[in-house]
Amino acid sequence: MPAPRHDAPPRRADVVELRVHGVSGAEPSVVLGSAGARQVAGDDRGGFYRPQGTDREGPDGLTLEAYRWGDLPSGTVGRTISMVLLLPFMLSNAAVWMRPTGRRAAWVTVLCRLLALNLTLVYVVSIAGVALDLLAWRCLGATPCRAPFDTLFGLDDRPVGQRLAALTLLPIAAVGLLRLLGTRRPRPAGNPLWAVEPLVERLRAIHVAAALGVLDLLLLTARRAGDATVETNLLLTSSAAVLVACVSLLAVPGLIDRAATARTATVTARATAVVAAGLTVATLVVVSAERSWPRSTGLPGYNGVAGGTLFGQMVLLVLLSGLVLWRRGRGNGRRALPGGAGAAVIAAIAVGLAGALVSGLVYQSGVLLGGYRGDGGPPLPYRWTVLAFFLHVVVAALLGAALTLLSRRRRRRAAATITARDFPAPPPEAIVRSRQVTKAVARARFTEWLGLLAVTYAVLALVGLATNLLGQFGREPDEVAGGVLGLPPGAVEMGLAGGTYLVAAVALALLSGGLFAYRTAWFRRHVGILWDLGTFWPRAAHPFAPPSYADRAVPELADRIGQLAERHAGVLLCGHSHGSALLALAVLRLPPAARRRVALLTYGSPLDRLYARLFPAYLDNTTLRQVGERVGWRWVNLWRDTDPVGGWIFAAHRPGDPAPDPVDPGGHVDRRLRDPDGLLPTPGERRPPPLRGHHPGEADPAFRAAVRDLVGRLRDCEAT
């Protein structure tokens, strides 16, 4: 890692324009608008850059500097792809940060953490299904598989118990791999944004203990089906107690969070993990020594354990959805996601994706090995899960298409009103361009309808609950389809086949997305917002989620701003898109001496339009006003109606809107930019002004005007 480089102290009268990019991950030279850039602080993964050469002044005579953080969420190609495989864990971790405010917040946190724990169990049970049920029990015993899986290193000649004990090492290794992937790289010195690393240690111990406990439960349940010995019953009871202890640590609100109980929770979690490891060793010894096993097609008790974990997943999701969606209250008129509903939506996506991936793993392994021949296919819980995933996606796609069509007229009508106010009485030659602008505004306004679509998707969790409930009663999909719904015999097979192909497509898309998001800039611009937003939040629910980059990016920004404020007359912070969120949180960390020399310019900012709705407990209106107060309300937010991501923060200021309250400083923060500047080409140009949408536009006249305004305020403050 190269040593940080620092500039020579500049003259005191300089004002630094510090630019922070969004999720596009633009190169520093692009952000700075220069032919080249040199690094002045940071390392090879992220840092601060200035224009190449001796001329460092920008368009308005300011010292330009850019913070590049785009590589912090990713890394090498292999690490990026591996983290994509942890997407359900990442989403479940993000859900806990979307909790609402008020009395429900603590219980939403509990449900999110229990759901995250259940995701770990679902993964472990599915891998155990391949290793224990498919390989150890079926392929090497009950139903010989295709070569070479019918022998597998000579294990076919070993007793059943020894086969099970040996292949249990596969799910144990999978747990170790998850723990390894979730381990952060060494970070530079500095205070973290949130003190959550001790919490991660506690969560990690709980998840490892639960994973080992459910493996013991699988082995001992199968053993007990043949001969319920004293040691089997004792180990089975102890393993169940470990699982109960893990659930209890997470189910008591605040137990693992509060400083007063942190030490007790840490000791208890570590002790539970140690006990679980000891029980696993004892279980493997008992199982490998046992010679008498029951005869059955599949591993005895496996369907019950797998079905129980999948059913528990859906129960938790329905409880979470009901808690955050019931009596959610009315919004402020903007059709964004209702406060707190994001937790249910993201959790539903995490559960659906996890169920699809684990079912696909079991299905495709069975096809590859040929271990489900003559047994009606993979275990019943996974057949219902694949079918539910297929139905869920189909219904969600139909609802999305219906919402798009139903909202089109209203969006077009609102967009036409905006265009008519911006460009009244356009000439005949500008009619086509006027229609293009109206369409762009209408498309951008669809973001405000995503809340209704997302809430509907979360409600569809009832579909998964119903299918899992049918599986719990041992009902076959064909039986329900024909006897209850009256569908033809081939309908279920078509659904299962469609579901397996859909799961394979999702897995391929995730792997390809991880590769192209790292290699291709244009692809990263489209999918980066999900990954950068998901890995921004520290791990407070799932310890195997990808490590957060916020505990480096935000303190690093705050420290650099403080240094620049000491050495310069002022610092103008310019944040585009997600960069505005990084700067807002950095401002909250600044000491009073630095705040007096800081101004804030945000553009394309989702702070209110998306983040305040998605994360109401952390980035609500109160927090945003605190940001304004910290910088003395030297804050300008630029936004466009054609931007589907960014928007206003305090007041829209559209033509015809009432004048802002002169007493409220927040009413003077937002500035609406007409987009495009005109409908017809300017003299000497062949094309009309472009639609900017969500593009940064640091060289635009309106942007430079806002820069000069804020720099003037900084200099006035310095003069006084």
KOLTIZA-222504 format. One line per 10 residues: number of its first residue (from 0); their letters; for each residue z, y, x of C-alpha. Coordinates in steps of 0.02 Angstrom, whole numbers. Example, Ala and Ser with C-alpha at 12.3 -4.5 7.8 and 13.67 -1.06 7.14 Angstrom:
BEGIN
0	AS	390/-225/615  357/-53/684
END
This chain:
BEGIN
0	MPAPRHDAPP	0/0/0  -53/165/81  79/295/113  76/443/-6  -11/598/58  44/774/14  -45/941/27  10/1087/131  112/1211/28  -9/1328/-64
10	RRADVVELRV	18/1510/-100  151/1545/-230  34/1635/-352  -69/1479/-389  -66/1394/-558  -107/1208/-555  -212/1132/-693  -152/950/-699  -269/840/-800  -219/669/-868
20	HGVSGAEPSV	-357/557/-939  -350/445/-1091  -381/259/-1108  -559/272/-1043  -492/260/-866  -615/389/-798  -635/411/-611  -542/560/-535  -704/647/-488  -760/638/-670
30	VLGSAGARQV	-594/707/-734  -600/846/-605  -784/882/-632  -817/876/-444  -932/779/-329  -785/691/-247  -596/677/-251  -461/646/-123  -292/569/-159  -141/679/-125
40	AGDDRGGFYR	-3/566/-193  21/391/-263  -56/226/-211  -210/118/-238  -166/80/-420  -132/257/-478  -97/429/-412  -144/612/-401  -312/678/-343  -390/845/-301
50	PQGTDREGPD	-571/895/-275  -647/844/-110  -657/979/23  -568/1142/52  -620/1225/-112  -492/1167/-238  -513/1301/-369  -576/1260/-542  -680/1364/-664  -543/1493/-691
60	GLTLEAYRWG	-480/1502/-512  -345/1372/-540  -295/1232/-423  -361/1072/-502  -271/906/-495  -292/743/-593  -175/598/-624  -263/429/-629  -162/293/-714  -302/183/-782
70	DLPSGTVGRT	-269/38/-662  -82/28/-697  -100/-82/-854  -220/-202/-768  -245/-264/-591  -350/-404/-521  -476/-495/-630  -369/-652/-637  -213/-555/-684  -306/-457/-817
80	ISMVLLLPFM	-375/-616/-897  -206/-701/-889  -124/-553/-974  -255/-560/-1111  -192/-736/-1148  -21/-657/-1178  -93/-543/-1312  14/-616/-1455  170/-587/-1351  115/-410/-1312
90	LSNAAVWMRP	84/-372/-1496  252/-444/-1549  335/-335/-1418  243/-180/-1479  299/-217/-1657  482/-186/-1616  439/-10/-1557  356/24/-1725  517/3/-1820  559/134/-1951
100	TGRRAAWVTV	703/255/-1944  861/238/-2046  968/89/-2092  823/-34/-2091  786/-7/-1906  920/-127/-1843  864/-269/-1956  681/-239/-1916  729/-256/-1732  818/-420/-1768
110	LCRLLALNLT	669/-491/-1863  546/-436/-1729  648/-520/-1593  669/-680/-1693  483/-680/-1727  450/-657/-1541  565/-805/-1503  474/-908/-1632  308/-868/-1548  375/-943/-1387
120	LVYVVSIAGV	430/-1099/-1481  260/-1115/-1565  173/-1108/-1397  290/-1236/-1319  279/-1355/-1467  89/-1347/-1466  80/-1386/-1279  206/-1526/-1309  90/-1588/-1445  -48/-1610/-1318
130	ALDLLAWRCL	63/-1680/-1181  183/-1789/-1282  101/-1829/-1448  -82/-1837/-1393  -72/-1896/-1213  92/-1990/-1189  101/-2071/-1362  -76/-2089/-1426  -196/-2093/-1279  -86/-2201/-1168
140	GATPCRAPFD	-21/-2311/-1308  -57/-2309/-1494  -238/-2248/-1492  -325/-2266/-1323  -429/-2111/-1283  -588/-2086/-1187  -587/-2126/-1001  -507/-2068/-890  -373/-2009/-1013  -335/-2187/-1067
150	TLFGLDDRPV	-254/-2222/-899  -205/-2050/-830  -140/-2085/-655  -83/-2261/-704  41/-2201/-835  -32/-2323/-962  61/-2463/-873  227/-2374/-882  353/-2388/-1026  342/-2261/-1167
160	GQRLAALTLL	500/-2170/-1114  440/-2144/-937  272/-2081/-1000  358/-1956/-1113  477/-1899/-976  336/-1877/-850  222/-1780/-966  364/-1668/-1025  340/-1583/-858  179/-1506/-928
170	PIAAVGLLRL	263/-1397/-1061  404/-1358/-939  273/-1299/-814  192/-1197/-953  358/-1108/-983  369/-1073/-797  193/-1004/-798  235/-887/-943  386/-826/-848  280/-798/-692
180	LGTRRPRPAG	145/-702/-785  276/-590/-863  353/-545/-695  317/-367/-644  251/-312/-477  368/-213/-365  372/-34/-426  394/123/-323  563/204/-312  612/308/-462
190	NPLWAVEPLV	707/300/-623  631/196/-764  582/277/-928  692/156/-1025  831/51/-947  764/-112/-1018  754/-226/-867  929/-296/-896  874/-325/-1075  720/-417/-1013
200	ERLRAIHVAA	831/-531/-909  936/-574/-1062  783/-603/-1171  703/-710/-1036  857/-821/-1023  862/-840/-1213  677/-885/-1226  685/-1010/-1083  840/-1092/-1159  758/-1103/-1330
210	ALGVLDLLLL	598/-1175/-1255  695/-1311/-1165  800/-1341/-1320  649/-1371/-1432  574/-1490/-1302  737/-1589/-1302  733/-1588/-1492  558/-1664/-1492  604/-1803/-1371  771/-1844/-1451
220	TARRAGDATV	701/-1842/-1628  571/-1969/-1575  705/-2073/-1488  822/-2066/-1637  686/-2135/-1750  699/-2299/-1656  882/-2313/-1612  1015/-2181/-1649  1132/-2213/-1503  1287/-2111/-1467
230	ETNLLLTSSA	1211/-2022/-1318  1054/-1982/-1418  1154/-1905/-1560  1263/-1809/-1438  1115/-1737/-1345  1026/-1699/-1508  1176/-1605/-1575  1195/-1509/-1411  1010/-1461/-1410  1024/-1398/-1588
240	AVLVACVSLL	1178/-1298/-1536  1076/-1217/-1396  944/-1162/-1521  1077/-1095/-1638  1155/-998/-1493  987/-922/-1447  954/-869/-1626  1131/-799/-1643  1113/-690/-1489  960/-609/-1566
250	AVPGLIDRAA	1017/-609/-1748  1171/-499/-1725  1109/-318/-1728  1139/-229/-1564  1226/-375/-1478  1107/-380/-1329  1073/-191/-1331  1241/-105/-1337  1322/-59/-1172  1490/-121/-1235
260	TARTATVTAR	1425/-298/-1261  1289/-301/-1127  1392/-395/-998  1451/-524/-1124  1273/-548/-1189  1205/-568/-1012  1335/-698/-964  1311/-791/-1128  1121/-791/-1114  1125/-854/-935
270	ATAVVAAGLT	1253/-987/-977  1147/-1044/-1124  995/-1061/-1011  1095/-1161/-883  1163/-1276/-1019  988/-1298/-1089  922/-1346/-917  1062/-1472/-895  1030/-1547/-1067  844/-1562/-1026
280	VATLVVVSAE	883/-1659/-868  1002/-1773/-964  874/-1796/-1102  737/-1845/-980  853/-1972/-899  902/-2048/-1067  723/-2052/-1132  648/-2126/-974  779/-2265/-972  751/-2315/-1153
290	RSWPRSTGLP	636/-2466/-1182  643/-2484/-1371  534/-2362/-1468  472/-2364/-1648  290/-2404/-1688  191/-2262/-1762  21/-2180/-1745  94/-2016/-1682  252/-1960/-1596  392/-1985/-1723
300	GYNGVAGGTL	460/-1822/-1790  329/-1712/-1707  249/-1657/-1870  418/-1602/-1936  462/-1498/-1783  288/-1420/-1772  285/-1384/-1958  459/-1310/-1951  415/-1187/-1812  255/-1132/-1900
310	FGQMVLLVLL	343/-1118/-2067  486/-1018/-1990  356/-901/-1916  284/-862/-2086  455/-842/-2167  506/-715/-2036  341/-622/-2056  360/-612/-2245  539/-550/-2227  484/-419/-2101
320	SGLVLWRRGR	339/-362/-2209  449/-349/-2362  582/-250/-2267  464/-117/-2198  343/-105/-2345  465/-106/-2491  511/70/-2545  422/144/-2396  412/312/-2482  271/435/-2496
330	GNGRRALPGG	183/508/-2348  133/687/-2316  -37/672/-2396  -128/602/-2245  -185/424/-2272  -117/361/-2107  -10/208/-2084  156/230/-2177  304/252/-2062  370/85/-2002
340	AGAAVIAAIA	232/-18/-2082  151/-40/-1912  286/-167/-1866  231/-282/-2007  46/-257/-1971  54/-290/-1785  174/-436/-1811  51/-511/-1936  -90/-496/-1810  19/-574/-1675
350	VGLAGALVSG	68/-720/-1787  -110/-750/-1845  -179/-744/-1669  -42/-857/-1600  -66/-983/-1740  -253/-983/-1712  -238/-1008/-1523  -111/-1149/-1531  -205/-1238/-1670  -366/-1220/-1572
360	LVYQSGVLLG	-278/-1293/-1420  -221/-1447/-1517  -388/-1467/-1606  -499/-1449/-1453  -386/-1560/-1347  -399/-1695/-1480  -588/-1680/-1482  -598/-1687/-1292  -482/-1835/-1276  -532/-1925/-1436
370	GYRGDGGPPL	-350/-1957/-1479  -354/-1923/-1666  -479/-2056/-1715  -432/-2149/-1872  -283/-2036/-1907  -360/-1903/-2018  -371/-1775/-1879  -242/-1669/-1788  -62/-1655/-1852  -50/-1588/-2030
380	PYRWTVLAFF	36/-1422/-1987  -107/-1371/-1873  -239/-1416/-2002  -154/-1301/-2127  -137/-1165/-1994  -323/-1171/-1950  -368/-1166/-2134  -249/-1020/-2166  -321/-925/-2017  -497/-949/-2083
390	LHVVVAALLG	-448/-891/-2258  -349/-745/-2187  -495/-681/-2083  -621/-704/-2223  -513/-613/-2350  -472/-475/-2225  -657/-451/-2186  -699/-442/-2371  -559/-316/-2401  -617/-212/-2252
400	AALTLLSRRR	-795/-209/-2317  -735/-166/-2492  -624/-26/-2429  -767/44/-2325  -881/49/-2475  -751/113/-2597  -693/252/-2482  -867/306/-2430  -897/424/-2576  -729/510/-2557
410	RRRAAATITA	-749/525/-2368  -926/592/-2387  -869/719/-2516  -728/782/-2404  -844/785/-2254  -976/882/-2350  -846/1013/-2394  -798/1031/-2211  -980/1044/-2155  -1019/1173/-2290
420	RDFPAPPPEA	-874/1281/-2232  -924/1268/-2049  -1110/1295/-2078  -1137/1388/-2242  -1316/1402/-2304  -1403/1309/-2161  -1590/1343/-2140  -1712/1208/-2199  -1744/1148/-2022  -1557/1114/-1999
430	IVRSRQVTKA	-1534/1005/-2154  -1559/841/-2059  -1435/893/-1925  -1312/949/-2058  -1318/776/-2136  -1287/695/-1967  -1133/804/-1944  -1071/757/-2118  -1091/572/-2078  -995/593/-1914
440	VARARFTEWL	-850/680/-2003  -849/547/-2139  -841/408/-2009  -700/496/-1918  -600/511/-2080  -601/322/-2102  -453/319/-1981  -349/396/-2119  -388/246/-2230  -338/116/-2103
450	GLLAVTYAVL	-159/121/-2165  -207/47/-2333  -313/-87/-2250  -176/-130/-2125  -40/-143/-2258  -154/-255/-2361  -179/-365/-2209  9/-379/-2184  31/-430/-2367  -93/-572/-2336
460	ALVGLATNLL	48/-656/-2238  90/-735/-2406  -68/-840/-2385  1/-913/-2225  170/-942/-2304  93/-1035/-2450  -12/-1149/-2340  133/-1186/-2224  243/-1225/-2374  114/-1351/-2436
470	GQFGREPDEV	115/-1429/-2264  304/-1442/-2269  289/-1550/-2425  162/-1662/-2340  17/-1609/-2451  -154/-1638/-2375  -282/-1496/-2382  -409/-1609/-2468  -281/-1658/-2599  -238/-1478/-2642
480	AGGVLGLPPG	-419/-1420/-2640  -479/-1558/-2755  -330/-1590/-2868  -262/-1413/-2889  -406/-1294/-2855  -547/-1408/-2911  -652/-1378/-2755  -783/-1504/-2698  -730/-1631/-2565  -827/-1548/-2425
490	AVEMGLAGGT	-751/-1376/-2450  -596/-1410/-2345  -697/-1486/-2205  -809/-1333/-2204  -656/-1222/-2196  -579/-1323/-2055  -742/-1325/-1958  -764/-1139/-1986  -585/-1109/-1932  -604/-1208/-1770
500	YLVAAVALAL	-765/-1116/-1726  -682/-951/-1767  -533/-993/-1657  -650/-1040/-1514  -743/-876/-1538  -580/-778/-1533  -523/-865/-1373  -693/-834/-1292  -690/-652/-1348  -516/-628/-1272
510	LSGGLFAYRT	-567/-702/-1106  -729/-603/-1102  -637/-447/-1156  -513/-464/-1014  -655/-483/-888  -767/-344/-953  -623/-225/-985  -584/-236/-800  -763/-236/-736  -857/-125/-857
520	AWFRRHVGIL	-808/55/-892  -901/72/-1057  -820/-86/-1127  -648/-27/-1072  -673/134/-1169  -693/33/-1329  -556/-97/-1309  -441/-9/-1187  -341/81/-1320  -266/-83/-1382
530	WDLGTFWPRA	-219/-144/-1210  -160/23/-1140  -56/58/-1296  17/-117/-1303  69/-124/-1120  137/53/-1125  294/2/-1217  432/-85/-1118  479/-263/-1160  615/-252/-1292
540	AHPFAPPSYA	567/-405/-1397  465/-530/-1296  507/-556/-1111  341/-644/-1076  237/-496/-1132  141/-405/-995  252/-284/-898  251/-103/-953  173/33/-847  268/174/-933
550	DRAVPELADR	420/158/-821  309/208/-676  182/326/-756  303/440/-849  432/464/-710  292/482/-584  214/619/-689  381/706/-716  422/703/-531  251/772/-483
560	IGQLAERHAG	262/909/-615  433/957/-547  365/966/-370  217/1072/-422  328/1188/-525  435/1221/-371  284/1260/-260  172/1353/-383  182/1494/-506  152/1373/-650
570	VLLCGHSHGS	84/1205/-702  -38/1186/-846  -30/1007/-912  -195/951/-990  -187/783/-1078  -331/697/-1167  -300/559/-1295  -163/441/-1233  -139/556/-1085  -62/681/-1206
580	ALLALAVLRL	72/553/-1249  111/524/-1065  128/711/-1038  235/736/-1194  359/605/-1133  354/676/-958  396/849/-1027  552/776/-1110  611/720/-937  586/886/-848
590	PPAARRRVAL	737/984/-787  763/1159/-859  702/1246/-700  533/1157/-709  508/1185/-896  500/1373/-874  342/1355/-769  252/1228/-878  125/1244/-1019  42/1105/-1118
600	LTYGSPLDRL	-138/1085/-1175  -179/930/-1276  -350/881/-1343  -410/729/-1438  -224/692/-1457  -164/551/-1571  17/609/-1560  34/645/-1745  -118/563/-1824  -79/390/-1754
610	YARLFPAYLD	75/383/-1643  196/474/-1757  145/352/-1895  146/197/-1784  307/239/-1691  409/345/-1812  575/312/-1724  513/381/-1557  368/503/-1582  406/584/-1749
620	NTTLRQVGER	392/767/-1796  567/803/-1729  522/734/-1558  358/830/-1554  451/990/-1594  570/952/-1451  418/944/-1337  364/1115/-1399  537/1187/-1372  547/1116/-1195
630	VGWRWVNLWR	389/1211/-1144  439/1369/-1238  301/1334/-1364  170/1367/-1231  69/1230/-1311  -108/1224/-1378  -183/1071/-1463  -372/1064/-1484  -446/948/-1613  -610/913/-1702
640	DTDPVGGWIF	-650/844/-1874  -776/726/-1793  -640/643/-1688  -585/474/-1760  -432/465/-1644  -364/638/-1613  -309/766/-1740  -193/910/-1775  -7/898/-1740  76/1030/-1847
650	AAHRPGDPAP	-61/1120/-1948  -245/1083/-1976  -308/1264/-1983  -467/1214/-2074  -569/1353/-2155  -486/1397/-2319  -315/1329/-2270  -166/1445/-2298  -110/1549/-2151  28/1471/-2044
660	DPVDPGGHVD	207/1526/-2064  229/1666/-1936  409/1613/-1908  365/1432/-1867  302/1419/-1687  230/1247/-1723  107/1325/-1843  19/1411/-1698  -3/1258/-1586  -158/1181/-1665
670	RRLRDPDGLL	-333/1251/-1646  -476/1172/-1738  -642/1166/-1645  -802/1170/-1745  -906/1021/-1695  -1048/1041/-1653  -1058/1223/-1599  -1216/1245/-1701  -1347/1149/-1799  -1501/1216/-1709
680	PTPGERRPPP	-1547/1222/-1524  -1495/1381/-1435  -1633/1487/-1358  -1709/1396/-1210  -1644/1225/-1266  -1745/1086/-1347  -1599/993/-1426  -1458/1055/-1538  -1279/1060/-1470  -1208/884/-1458
690	LRGHHPGEAD	-1071/809/-1566  -918/798/-1454  -807/686/-1562  -670/613/-1452  -749/665/-1286  -637/772/-1174  -745/926/-1142  -643/1013/-1006  -792/1125/-968  -818/1180/-1150
700	PAFRAAVRDL	-796/1367/-1182  -659/1335/-1311  -563/1228/-1187  -577/1359/-1051  -521/1493/-1174  -365/1391/-1213  -334/1370/-1026  -344/1558/-997  -227/1589/-1143  -94/1470/-1078
710	VGRLRDCEAT	-112/1528/-899  -85/1705/-960  74/1651/-1048  134/1563/-889  103/1718/-784  191/1828/-911  339/1710/-905  337/1714/-714  331/1904/-716  485/1914/-826
END
